Amino acid sequence: MTTSTERISWFPVPDESELPDDLQGLFRAARERIGFVPNVFRAYSFRPERLSAWFAHFRLVMEGTPGLSEAEREMIAVVVSMANGCLYCLVAHGAALRQAWGDPVMADRITLDWRRAEGLTERQRAICALAEKVTKSPVECEEDDLEALRAHGLSDEDVWDVVEVAAMYNFTNRLAQAGGQIPNAEYHALARGTNG
């Protein structure tokens, strides 16, 4: 399965050999870890210094903590991406959620309609609701929205992370959509088995 000849962005995509050493290393690491270079890396490499900055932020924001797991962060990513209709992030982070959640059917249900995903805790539903509100109507956000998460045991740092992850995916969705980014075909098959 290859996407090397498919147009992945409406912007020019530089050849990997033209990129700075650190980004060539990032591409190599992606190939070693998941077997391919995500098209988002290739598309963002049009502005190499921006790719480096974005990826550093992405890694910090998506690192799981005791109060907000990697799976919950991926859950936020797909809730935001579904609200925005972002093909790239729905496909890529749907795959990441399947892997992190460990239940591909549940992960697909969360991706497509978190409200109908039976098995989410009230805490997780509150996280999804705030992520969706940050996406669809941020001007309506109030301190009570934060209190709702605190009431489910999230610390202020955890609540901040919910908002920051949602905000980061709104940014990423808009770049992907406005730049015509196409997800790698490989994502569609990832983590489809019951054992992840």
N, C-alpha and C positions, 0 to 999 in steps of 0.2 A: 504494500500500500504506500503510495507516494503522493505528495502534494507539490513536488518540486517545480512542476510546470504550470500549476494552477496560479492564477493571479490572486494574491492574498491581500492586496492593499491598493487603494487608488493613488497612493503616493509611491515614489520610487523605492525599491527595496535593494539596498546595496549588497554586493557580494560579500559573503562572510570574510573572505581574505582581505577585504579593504578595511575591516573594523579594527579598533584598537585591541591590543593583546588581552586586556581584561575581559572584553566582550567576547572575543574568540574563546576564552576560557569558560565563560558562562555558557556559550553554545555547546562546547565539549561536555561540560558537566551535565547539561540537560540531556544530551544524547546518551550519556552513561547512565543517568538516573531513570529516564522514562523512555529512552529509545528514539527520540526525535527532538527537534528544536521547535518549541511552540511558535506558531506564526506571529503571536504578539511580539515576541522578541525580535523576529525578523522585520516586522513592520516598524516597530519602534526604533530599530537601528538606523532608520533614515536620519534620526537626530541622536547620534551615539551618546552624547553627554546626558541627554534627557533620559535615555534608556537606563543608563547607570544610576541616575538619581531616582527614577521611578522604581527600579528593581530593589534598591536599598530600602526604600520606604515600604514597598510591597512585602519584603521579607520581615521587616519589623512588625508590621500591622497584622500579618497572617500567622505569626508564631503563636501557637496555643499557650495558654496560661492556665493555672489551676481554676481560675474563675470563668474562663471562656475558652472552650476547647477548640482544637483545629477544626473539628466537624462543625461546631456551631459557627465558626468564622466562615466556613464554606457555605453553611446554610444562609448566612447573611448575604454572601455573594450571589447566590442564586435567587433569593427573594428580590434583591435590588435589580438583578439582571432580568428577571421575569417582568417586574414592574416597568422596566425600560424597554423591554422587547429586544434585548441585545443578544443576537444570535451567537456571536463569538463567545461571550462569557457564559451564556447558558450551556453551551456545548462543553467548553473547557472546564468550567467549575461544576457542572453537573457530574462530569467524570470524577473530578476531585472529591465531590461530596459522596459519590458512591464508594470511593475508596476509603475516605475518612470515616463515614458512617458505618460501613461494614455490612450494610443491608441495601443492595442496589434497588430493590423495589421501593422501599421507604424513601431512599434518597431521590429517586425519580418523582415520587409523589410530592415531596417537599419542593423540588425544583419546579414542577408544573403548577401546583396549587397548594401552598402550605396550609391553607385553611381547612382543606379536606384530607390532610395527611394525618390519619389516626395514629396515635402513638406519640405525638409530640407532647411534651409536658407543658403545663401552664407557663412555666418559666421560658421555655423555648418559644411558645406562642407570643409571649410578651416581647421577646427579642425580635421575632419576625415582624410584629406589628410596628415597632419603633423603626426598624430598618426600612419598612415600606413607607412609613410616614416621612422619614428623612428624604426619601426618594420622590414621593408624589406630592407632598405638601409641606416642605420644610418650614415655610413661613408660619404654619400652624403649630409647630413644636412649642411645647411649654414645659416648665419645670415638672409639672405633674407626670409627663411622659417618662422623665428620668426616675421619678419616685415609684412609678409602676415597676420598673426593673429593680430598684432597691428593695421593694417589697418582696421580690422573689429571691433575695439574698445576693444580688450582684453588688460588688463594691463600686465606689465611684470610679476606680480605674477600669473595672469591667464595663460599666455603663459608657465611659468615654470610648472604650474600644469598640463597642457596638456602633456608636455614632461614627467613629473614625473609619471603621471597616465599610460601613454603608456609604460614607462620603467618598472614600477611595474608589469604590466600585462605580459610583455615579460618574466620577471622573473617567475611569477606565472605559466604562460603557460608552460614554460620549465620544471618546477618541476612537474607539473601535467602530462605532456606528458611522461617525462622520468621515472616517477614513476608509470605509468599505472593507474592513478586515474580515477575513474568512477563516474559520477555525480549521485546524488540522483534522483530516479525515480519521486519523488514528484515535482521537478522543472518543469517537462514537462506540468503539469496542472496549474501551478501558473499564475495568472493574465491573463487568457484567455478571460474573459468576457469583454464586452465593458465598464463596470464601474470599471475595474481594480480589 
